Amino acid sequence: MAEFKSIYKGLSFKVNGIYYKFRNGKFKTTIKEVIEALEKLADVERVDQPQSEQTSESKDQPKEEAKAKTKPVSKKK
């Protein structure tokens, strides 16, 4: 499910001869053609992340390794 936000609360747009309308500046859809059209509009921002981007970002981020706390070793003479 793709979720979009617009600065215009009632923005209308047309895809394949069908009109769609934002409600309170928000619009949700699963239709691929509508998602592609919305991503091209200047006044619209996608507020969720596509699944492919979420998985690739999580793979790119290095995992934090647990660092063992050690005390400095004092050298005895």
Secondary structure, 3 states (H helix, E strand, C coil): CEEEEECCCCCEEEECCEEEECECCEEEECCHHHHHHHHHCCCEEECCCCHHHHHHHHHHCCCCCCCCCCCCCCCCC
